[in-house]
Amino acid sequence: MKALLFSAGLGTRLKPFTDHHPKALARIGNSTLLEWNIRWLQQFGIFDVVVNVHHFADQIIELLSREQGFGSQITISDERDALLETGGGLKKAAPFFAGQQDLLVLNVDILSNTDISELIHAHRSQGAIATLAVQQRTSSRYFLFDKNNCLKGWENPQKSALRLAEGAERPELKARAFSGIQVIDQALLHKIPFEGKFSIVDVYLDLCGKEKIMAWDHTGDQLLDVGKPESLELATKLFGAR
């Protein structure tokens, strides 16, 4: 299996570090977020990784070249001309996954101790076009799933924003927070209806009324969104020993 590691974002919440560096190079312990995730994927036998780049892209490319991909085969998906967000970044990188049954997609600023092999097994056993790692935890936004764990909508309670698949009723759905980790079937890459810059969330919400997009609940696993300077300190305590 190949993986796509989203590393192109501006990382505005990590200022002032990201005024001069990409967020992927923020340090936790003795490694960067980028290295940590590459080595984490290796634990599950994933040594073929596509890294998308935009913000201070040269710094990422130089590090990967100098360190020989930290032992993995690295392919760069270059977004220096235009930042495409997660959905657009996935679509641009799609040619690198030709011939693959499925692919793992994750954000470089998400750290977790979850068992990726279990997520992959769940995805392949249930015949979904995408399987999303989720948790029961407090968040500003939630995916909404029916009793069969199929995606049926999205909600931002703070802004009273709600999007539902046709025929879905909010009281019947359970809310789960997305972990930024997912397995995607090759078929989904050919069903993305958008162009340019867009979120992968929009892709899922566009397809969930007609395609099988499933939840994989890993509540209880460690999960940290390294989005702010103070979260780097916590990340070092939880994950920095690796």
N, C-alpha and C positions, 0 to 999 in steps of 0.2 A: 504493500500500500504506500502511496505517496501522501504527503501532507502539504497544505498551504498555510503558511504562517503570516498573518496580517501584521506588517511592520511599517506601513507607509504613513500612518497617522501623524498629525501635528503635535499631539501630546500636550495640548495647551494647559491641562490641569497640572502638568509636571514642571511648569515654569518655576524658576528661571533656567533650570537645566536644559529644557528644550529650546531655549533661545539660541543655543549653540550646538546642540546635539539631537539626534533622533531619540525618541523614548525607548526604542529597542536597546539602546546602549546604556540605559540607566542601570546602576549597579546594585546588586543584592549580594552581600558578602563579597566573595572573591570573583564573582562572575557577573555578566550582564544579563538582562532579561532575555536577550536573543540566545546567548549560549545556554542559559538554564533550560529554555524550552527545547532547543535542539537536542541537548543531552537527555532531557526527559523523554522525548519521542524515541530516542535510541533504546530506552529501557523496554519498549514495546515492539522492537524490531523494525522501527521506521527510520530509515537512513537516507531517504530520498525526499528532500524538502524544497518546496518553492517558497521563496521569500519575496514579498512585494515591497517596493521601496519608493519613497518620494521625498520626505523631509530629511535633509542632510543625507541623501542616499549614498553619496560617496564614502561617508564614514562607515556605513554598514558593509558596503562592498569591499572596502579596504580591509576591514577586520576579518571578514569571512575568507578573503584571499590569503591574508597573513596566517590565519589559524587553520587553513585548509578545511574550512567548513566544520571544524571541531569533530572531524571524523565522519561527517555525512556528505552526501552528494547534494550540493546546493545549486539551485537554478534561480536566477533573479528575474522577477517580473517587474519591469521598469515603468514606473508611473511618474517619472520626473516631469513629464510634460503637463500632466494634470492628475490631481488627486481624485481617485474614483470612488472612495468609500468602500465598504465591505462588499456590497453587491457588484458594483462596477469592477472592483479589484478581482473578484471571483471570475467574472465574465472574461476579463482581459487575460487571466491566467489559465483559462479553460484549455487552450491548445496544449499546454504542458502536461495535461492529464489524459490525452488521447490514448485509448486502449485500456485505461484503468476501469475496473468494475465500479469502484467507489473511491472516495478520498476523504481524508480527515482535514477539517478546517478549524483553525483556532486563532485567537488573538494573542499577540506577543506580550501584552500587559496583563494576562490572566495567568495566575499560578495555582496549581492544584495538585493534590496527591491522588486524584481519582484514577481508577484502573481503566485506561483507555481500551484495553483488550476486551473488557466487558461491554463497553459502549459499542465497539465494532461488532461483537458477537450479537448483541441485541439488534443492531441495525440489519445485519444480514439475515437474521432469523425471522424478522417480522415483515420483510418485503416492502419496506418504506422507501420513498424517494429521498427522504432525509430523516435523520434522527437527531434530536436536539437534547443536549445535556442540560438538565434543569434542576433546581432545588426549591424546597419550601423555605424561603427566607424573605426578609423584607427588602423591597426594591422599589424604585420609582416607576418601573414599567414591568409588565408581566405578559407572558404568553398565556393563552386560555385553551384548555384541553377538555375534551369530553370524557365520559366514563371509561372509554376505551383507550385513553391517552392519545387521541388524535387531535392535532392542532385545529382549532376553530376560531381563533381570534387573538386580539391583543388589546391591552388596556394600560392607560396611564391615569390612575385614580386622582393624582394631584392636579391634573389638568382636565379632568372629566372627559378624557379622550377614550373612545371605544371603537374598535373595528371588529366586525364579526363576519364569518362566512355566511353565505345565504342559508337561511333556515335555522341558524344557531340562536339559542336563547341564553343570555348572560347568566341567569340564576342556575342553569344546569351545568355550568362550566367551572372548572377549578383553575386557580391562578398559580403559575409557577414562574420563578425568576430564571432567566436564561443565563447560562454559564459561559457563553462565548466559545463553546466547544461543540462540534457537530460532525456527523458523518453524512456525506452527500453522495447519492447515486449518480453515476455518469449521466443518466437520463435527464436529471434536473438541469444540467448545464445547457441542454438544448431547448429548454422550456422557459428560459429567462426572457421576459417580454420587454425589458427596459434597456435603454442605451445610456452611455455616459456615466454620470455620477449618481449612485443610488445605494440604498442600504440593503443588505441581505434580508433584513426583516421584511421589507416591502415585497421581496420575492416570495418569501414564505406565506405572507398574507394574501398575495395574489393567487397562489397555487393551492392553498389549504382547503378551498371549497371543492376541489376536483382531484387532488392528489393526496396520498397517504403520507403525512408528515407527523412523526411520532415523538413523544416525550421519552427520555431516559432519565429517571429520577435518581440522582446520586446525593440526596440530602444526607448530611452527616460527614461527607468528605470535606477536607479543607479546601477552601476556594478564596482567593484574594485578587481583587481588581486593583492592580498597582497603578492608580490614577493620580495620586497626589504625593507630594514629597514625604509626608508623614507615613504613608503606606509603604514606602521603601524601607523604613526602619522596621515596621512589622514584618515585611517580607523577609528581611535579613534574619529576624528571630525565628520565623517559621520555616524558611526554605534555604537560608543562606549557607547552611553547612554542606550542601551538596557540592 
